Amino acid sequence: MNMQVPISNEPQKKGITLFVVVAMSFLATLDSSIVNIALPVMSKSLVVPLSSIEWVIASYVMIICSTLLFFGRLGDIVGKSKVFNCGTLLFTIGTLLCGLCDSLFPLIICRFIQGIGASAYMANNQGIITQLYPNEGRGKALGILASAVALGTMIGSPLGGLIVSVLSWNFIFYIKVPIGAVIFVLGLKYLPKDKKTFGQHIDKTGSILQFLGTMLLFGALIQAQKTGFSNPYIVGAILLALIVSALFIEFEKKKVQPLLDISLFNNQLFSLSLICALISFVCIAAYTLLLPFYFQDTLKLSPSSSGLLMMIAPLIIAILSAFCGTLADKIGAEILTLIGLFVMAASFLLMSFLSIHSSVLICAIFLTIMAVGQSFFQPANNSLIMSACPKSKLGIGGSVNSLVRNLGQYVGIVLSTTLLYCFMGSKLGYAVSDYVQGRDDVFVYGMKNDYLILMALCIIGAALTAYRLDKSKNKKMIENGDSK
């Protein structure tokens, strides 16, 4: 039995609570966008290649994916607000430690610490919002959340570009520390108070298996870009990860109080929506990783100019997401997700035509088209996922959704760079794991093929969404027939 105190229905209290949750999501995306735009500068400053600097992003996403289910279940047991607040504090401490680093290895360790904190609040933010808006207004609230995510990305790119242009890259972390501290204090005051839940316990064995399986698989995939997938250690790590993951699933099926409730996936709406979310975030992570290198190394733009360009998409998303969330409440979310994925597919097709001579205006137009697609898709799809979860499982449902988002980001990083290196190597005739100076055409060739593959993924997602929409219409027809 969930003993959490109900959230007040007073509009002012709900608004402040929503602000606290949304503000932390804003900070998380601010972190990602600042780091992404600074990667080329960090690579040069730390004297490491692209294949190594990827770990700054990968380590953060790895630990999030490895612990999200644990924190989602913990939120259902001890209270979502408590776990959210602890995560905010740890994230802020980890951010400060990242800023104090001056070499790659300590930075990666501190990114792990930062990621644990991010995981704790990511696992519970959508659950708190869904509890706050059980029916009416949920799509709009999730649209506001999507706008905050976009706003963090929008501000992060130009701000990060400006910072690394005039200061050391360490300051991209320092500026977030006071923001995190303020959000933590507000969370203590305004998030709903939790009460202990009796008769519930955490699945320790499942938590360990999921953690080991995820870390082994993700670590092997990112390291394979240096050593190749034929390396026996890489092959062994991947096989072991798959075995551990299979054991985890079998173990969870038999548990009375599992870490991951497998029965959630019996809901076809929930499962298909998660697959579409995975596809979208693979694509988003891929293009946001590649474009800063294209802008700065191929088009020879400054970090600040590159940041301004990367600001276009999140600006459009920030403007449109709340409107699209409200539209999803009115006309249904399925049709909006379908439109969004088709628009994203079209944008990737256009991006595949980018060259070493493309104008900034063309880049801006293509990014705008991508942003429109994301604005239609994200709030609507999030609403579908959370609406398919029982009230008693909002925490684990939200954590699974966040897990899929971060899994998509990680797969997008690994997939885009692995394919990029393969295409670049095939054109050059030898293996590469970094931007080849003086051969901008080689990078553009690899990027072009990456975007065509991302386009194909969006089309697959659109096909699944069309199937989901058709099933939903048939179900409503049957229900209407029975009611008559």
Buried (B, 14 or more C-beta within 10 A) or exposed (E): EBEBEEBEEEEEBBEBBBBBBBBBBBBBBBBBBBBBBBBBBBBEBBEBEBBBBBBBBBBBBBBBBBBBBBBBBBBBBBBBBBBBBBBBBBBBBBBBBBBEBEEBEEBBBBBBBBBBBBBBBBBBBBBBBBBBBBEEBBBBBBBBBBBBBBBBBBBBBBBBBBBBEEEBBBBBBBBBBEBBBEBBEBBEEBBBEBEEBEEBEBBEBBBBBBBBBBBBBBBBBBBBBBEEEEBEEBEEBBEBBEEBBEBBBEBBEEBEBBBBBEEBEEBBBBBBBBBBBBBBBBBBBBBBBBBBBBBBBBBEBBBBBBBBBBBBBBBBBBBBBBBBBBBBBEEBBBBBBBBBBBBBBBBBBBBBEBBEEBEEEBBEBBBBBBBBBBBBBBBBBBBBBBBBBEEEBBBBBBBBBBBBBBBBBBBBBBBBBBBBBBBBBBBBEEEBBBBBEEBBEBBBBBBBBBBEBBBEBBBBBBEBBBEBBEBBEEEEEEEEEEEE
